């Protein structure tokens, strides 16, 4: 298809691109914690206890993926 439309191939380093997206995901997850949501207004008192532990688990998985990427081809 590239030859048919005379397009140049673009190369991106998958490791760098993935790492950048994981950093972005980490930031979104941190901002979704109850303490950060308070800047938008009142938050149900039970939200932190109900939500934050689940977010912490997902954040830890994102950080694990970052560590795995750092160790690829060292």
Number of C-alpha atoms within 10 A of each C-alpha: 6 8 8 6 7 8 9 8 8 5 6 8 7 9 12 12 10 14 18 13 12 17 14 11 16 19 12 12 16 16 12 15 18 21 13 12 15 12 9 7 8 9 14 9 9 9 13 15 10 11 13 17 12 13 17 14 11 15 19 13 13 18 16 12 15 18 12 11 15 13 9 8 5 5
